Amino acid sequence: MKNKVLFLGSVLLTATLAGCAATTINPNYSSANPELMFIGKDAPAEKPAEKLNLGSYCLNVSEKWKVDGKTPDGQTIWTKDSFRSAVPCR
C-alpha cells in the first residue's frame, strides 16, 4: 500500500512539473479598429488638427495618443483620444 501511494505521488509530482515546464503561449493583442489602439514602445505619429466644413459651421478635429497601461508582458498600450469643437467657418 505504501509503495502504491509513493508511486502515485511521484507520478503526480512529475506530471505537475512537466505541465509547469511547458512553453507558454505568447499573448496576441488585437483591436477591431487598429487606428484606435496600438501596442508598442513609441507612440504612433499624430496627425495635425483638421478643420471640417459641415455647411453652417465647421468642426475642428484633433487626435492625441496617450499611454493607457501595459500588457502583461510589459509592452505599452497606446489609445487615441479625439477632440472635436465647433468653430466658425472663415
C-alpha positions in Angstrom: 0.0 0.0 0.0 2.8 2.4 0.9 4.6 1.7 -2.4 1.4 2.5 -4.4 1.0 5.8 -2.5 4.6 6.7 -3.1 4.3 5.7 -6.8 1.2 7.8 -7.3 2.8 10.7 -5.5 5.8 10.5 -7.8 3.6 10.4 -10.9 1.6 13.4 -9.7 4.7 15.4 -9.0 6.2 14.5 -12.4 3.0 15.5 -14.2 2.8 18.8 -12.3 6.4 19.7 -13.1 6.0 18.7 -16.8 2.9 20.9 -17.1 4.7 23.9 -15.5 7.8 23.5 -17.6 5.9 23.6 -20.9 6.4 26.7 -23.0 3.8 29.4 -22.6 1.7 30.8 -25.4 2.6 34.4 -26.4 -0.3 36.8 -26.0 -1.9 38.2 -29.1 -3.3 41.7 -28.7 -5.6 43.0 -31.4 -8.3 45.5 -32.0 -11.2 45.6 -34.4 -10.0 49.0 -35.4 -6.2 49.3 -35.2 -6.4 53.1 -35.6 -7.8 53.4 -32.1 -5.3 51.2 -30.2 -1.6 50.5 -30.7 0.8 48.2 -28.8 4.5 49.2 -28.9 7.3 51.2 -27.4 6.8 54.5 -29.1 3.6 56.4 -29.8 2.4 56.4 -33.4 2.7 59.7 -35.3 0.0 62.2 -34.6 -1.9 63.8 -37.5 -2.2 67.7 -37.5 -5.5 69.2 -36.4 -8.1 69.2 -39.2 -11.0 71.7 -39.9 -14.1 70.1 -41.5 -16.7 72.3 -43.2 -20.1 70.9 -42.3 -22.2 73.6 -44.0 -23.5 76.1 -41.4 -20.5 75.5 -39.1 -17.0 74.0 -39.1 -15.7 71.3 -36.8 -12.1 71.4 -35.5 -10.8 67.8 -35.0 -7.6 66.8 -33.3 -6.3 63.4 -32.2 -3.8 62.6 -29.5 -2.2 59.3 -28.5 -1.9 58.5 -24.7 -0.5 55.7 -22.7 -3.3 53.6 -21.4 -1.4 50.9 -19.5 0.9 48.0 -20.1 0.4 44.4 -21.3 1.2 41.5 -19.0 4.5 41.1 -20.9 5.5 44.8 -20.4 4.6 46.4 -23.8 2.9 49.8 -23.7 -0.7 50.2 -24.8 -1.5 53.4 -26.7 -5.0 54.6 -27.2 -6.2 57.5 -29.3 -8.4 60.4 -28.0 -10.3 62.5 -30.4 -11.2 66.1 -29.6 -13.9 68.0 -31.5 -15.0 71.6 -31.2 -17.4 73.7 -33.3 -15.7 76.8 -34.8 -16.9 79.4 -37.2 -16.0 78.9 -40.8 -13.8 81.5 -42.5 
